[in-house]
Amino acid sequence: MSASLVTHVGYCRATGKRKFATKRDARIIRRRTAGHGLSVYHCTACEYWHIGHHGDLSRDEHRQRRSA
């Protein structure tokens, strides 16, 4: 099995997270990095796949929820 080159296609304007074209690509990167507790999800703002702890919340939105 050959190692495929998986890269992100840019960054989401809503969340600031890396965008992946397919769910498979996002899962591969999650496994390559220390992906404990990370989930792969489909972003409704940009229609790409992301990896993250908090779903489609931006960092600022997550901080606001945590501090409230």
C-alpha positions, 0 to 999 in steps of 0.5 A, a space after each residue: 500500500 502506497 502512502 498517499 499525499 493528503 493535504 488540506 485545501 485551505 482554511 475555513 473563514 468561519 472557524 479558522 480550521 483546515 478544510 479537507 475535500 473528503 471525510 476520508 482525507 480528514 480521518 487520515 490526518 486525524 490518525 497521523 496527528 495525535 487525534 485523541 478526542 478529535 472528531 471529523 465533522 462536516 462544516 455547514 459554513 464552508 461545506 468541507 470537512 474539518 477536524 476538531 474538539 468542538 464541532 463547528 464552533 469557532 474558537 471565539 464562540 467556544 471561549 464565550 460559551 466556556 466563560 458564560 
